[in-house]
Every structure is written in structure tokens, then in C-alpha cells.
Amino acid sequence: MKSILFVAGLAISTTVAVANAAPAASASAKASKPTASAAAPAPVAVQTRDVPVNDFMQGRLPYQIALNVPVPAEFQQSKVKKIGYSYWMRPEDAATATAASLPTRNGYMYGSTATNVTYDAAHHVFYGISDPGSLNKLRGAATNIQVQEFKDARHPAVMVSMISGTTGQPAYFMYMATGKKNETFFLSYRAPDGRKDIGDAVWAKLAAAIK
């Protein structure tokens, strides 16, 4: 993944829904009664298991990092091949998946050290994803962008979630400093069928695991 260009590639064209204007009511029309607000949906329960990030990344990190990745219970490490990447998904999906054709219906997770994002410890900035210029580019290509920074963690990190302009579905990325020079790695999650409730639940678990 080439820093912000890869992330923005997922959100290159934002679709804006425009509601049709309702015909104006006549002066003699009666005002409609207010409707009760719908109750907020209960948070979805997602079954996950903790996988040490060094195991998740198949030993690609230069040092041991104290982070457990909340992997959906049905996911297993797959044999999908791409240099620098580690993919996790359902075994049934892994049997036919490739790096160019991943199982969006049932979801998947992956991590990689193949990124041009670098971490500036002096300024606590991930250049290529959370610096002002990169965020401005992302805002022009995605909607509902949420950025959560962990500047005081032992391994500083930044988590980004957004709605992709190309798919209209949520996308999730986390970048973390490896502790070696300015190097970083990233994790990404694709929720099954693009379900934001499931994606948000898994992402909240990952945020809670960063210390």
C-alpha cells in the first residue's frame, strides 16, 4: 500500500444522496403529527479471539509488540500470497481467494509492512496518513472520516475509519510504529457485506487493545 494513495483509492468518488423535495403543502393542509424517534439499535456482539500481532503478521515485525488483534472467531490465517502481507479469513473463503479477489461477502483482515507511511517520533505524526496534507487529500475522496490517535502508547498508532467513495462501504486502517527507526506496519479490516455495525465493533476492540 502506497500511503494515502492506497487509502484514497478506496474512496476516490464520493456519492452524495440527494432527497427529492416534497411538494409544498397547501395553506389549508393540516400539519402532520410528529413521529416518535426510533430507538437506537443495540450494539452488535461480535465474537473475536485475541491473536498476538507478531503471530498475525507471521513474524514480519522487527520486534515483539504487545498488541492482541481481535480476529473474528471464524477467521484463520490463510495462504493467500502477496509479498509483505498476511491475510486472515474464513478457511472456506481462503480456498479460492487471491490477493486480487478477496472475500468481501464474508469479510477478511490483513496486515502488512509494505507501506510508505513513516512515523515522526519528534512530532508524533504518521506521515502519509495523519499529517495535515494527507488528511486533506483523504477528505476529498471519502466521507465520515474518523481519526483516533494513540500518541502516548508504547508503540504509537493512528486508527482511521471512513466510508469509501468507490464502494460506499466502511473501510478500516490502523498504522503503528514498529520501534525501528521510522518504520510502520498497518492492519486493515473489511466487515462482512460492508456492515458498519460489525466493523465498528471489531475496530473498537482493537482500539481498546492499544496501550
N, C-alpha and C positions, 0 to 999 in steps of 0.2 A: 504494500500500500504506500503510495507516494503522498504522505502527509495530507494536507487539506484537500488536495485534488481528488484523492480517492473518496474521501467522505462527501465532498461536494458532488462527486459523480453519482452518488446515490440520491441526490436531491437537486438535480440540475434544473428541473422545471416545476415550479410551484403551481398547483392547481387551486384556484380560488373559487369556491362555490358561491354563486350569487342567487339569492332567492328572488323569485318573481314577485313584483309588487302586487299586493291585493287591491282590487278595485276599491275606490273610496266609498265609504258608506254614505248613504243619503242622510240629509239633515234629520229626517224623521225616523231613521233606523234606531232601534233600541241598542244600548250598549250591552255588549256580551258580558256575562258573568265571569269574573276571574276564576281561572282553574287552579287547583291546588298543585303546588310544586311536587314533582316526583321525588320519591325518597332516593337518597344517594345509594348506589349499589354497594353491597358489602365487598370488602377486599377479597380478591380471589386467593385461594390457598393453592400454592404450587409446591409439589413435592420435589425437593432437591437433596443432594448429598454433597458434603464438602470434599473437594479434591484439592490437595496441595498444589499451588500454582506451578511449582517445578515439575510435578508429575503431569499436570495439564499440558505444560509446554514441552513435554518429552525431553527434558534435560537441556533445553536450548538457552537457558538463562545463565549468566556468568557466575551468579552467586545464589545461595539459598535465600528465598524471600518468604517471610512469614505471612502468607496470604492463602486463605482457603477459598476456592472458586465454587460458588453454589451451582452445581451442574444438575439440570433436570434429571430426575431419578431414572428415566428410561434411556438416557444418553450413555454411550460408551465411546471410548477413543476409537477413531476409525483409521482406515488405511488409505484414506484419500490423500493423494500426493500433490504437494506444491512446496517448493523449496522455502524453508523458513517458517512453515505453517503447521499447526496442529489442529485437526478438526475433530469435533465431538458431535455425535448424532445418534439416532436410533440404529441398532445393527441392521434392521430390515432396510433402512434407507441407505446405509453405508454400502450395501451390496451393489448398488447401481449408481451411487453418487460419484461425481467427479468435481474437481475444483471449479470447473466451468459450469457445472449443473448441480447445484446444491438443493437439498430437500426443503423448499420453502413451506410446503404444506404442514410438515410436522416439526419444523424448526431445526436449528443447529447452533452450535457455538464454535468459535475458533480463536486461536491466539497466534501471534507472530512477532518475530524480532525484525521482520523485513519492513522497516518504516524509516522515513527520513525525519520524523519528529525527533527533536532533541530537547533535553531538559537543561535549563539555565538555573543552576542552584543559587547563584547570587541574586537573581531577580525572581526566583520562584515561578518561572514561566516555561510552558511547553511550547517551544517554537514550532510552528507548523500546524497547531491545533487550537491553542488557547491564547495566543498573542492577539492583540487588537486587530491586526491586519487579516489574520486567518479567520477570526470570528466574523469580521465584516464580510468576507467572501462567503462564508457559510450562511450568513443571514440572507444573502442574496440568492441562495439556492435551496433553502429548506425553511420549514416553519416549525413553530413550537419548540425552539431550541432551548434545552436546559443544560447548564454547565455547573458542575459541582466540583470544587477544588479541595484537595487534601494537602495543603502546603506543609503542615506540621507532622505528617505521617513519617514513619521511619523511612519508607520509600514513597516520596511524594507522588501524587497521582491526580489525574483530572478525568472526570466522567462526563460524557456528552450523550444526550439523547435528543432525538429530533424526529420530525415527520419527513420522510423522503419525498422530494418532489417528483421523482421518477415513478415510484411505486405507490405513493400515498400512504405508506405504512411506516410504523416506527422503526428506527434504527438506533442501536446502542453501541457505544465505544468507550473503552477505558484505556488510558495511557498511563504507564507507571515507569518511574526512573528505576533502572536496574542497580544503580550504585556504582557502575563502572563508567568513569568519565561522564559524558553527557548522553549516554545511550538509554533508550527506552524500549519497551515492548508494549503491545496492545492486545486487548481482548475485545471480542465483539459477540453479540447475541442477536439471533433472529428468532422472534417468537413464532410459534405455530400459527399459520394463516394470518400472520401480522397482527395478532391480538395484543393490543396495547396493555390490557389489564394483566396479562401473563408476563409480558415484557417488563412492565414497571415493577411487578412483584419480585422477579428474579434480580432486576437491577438494584432494588432496594436492599436485597440480601447481600449483594456484592458490596454496596456502599457501607453497610454495617460491618463488613469483614475487614475493611481497610483501617489499619491502626498505625 
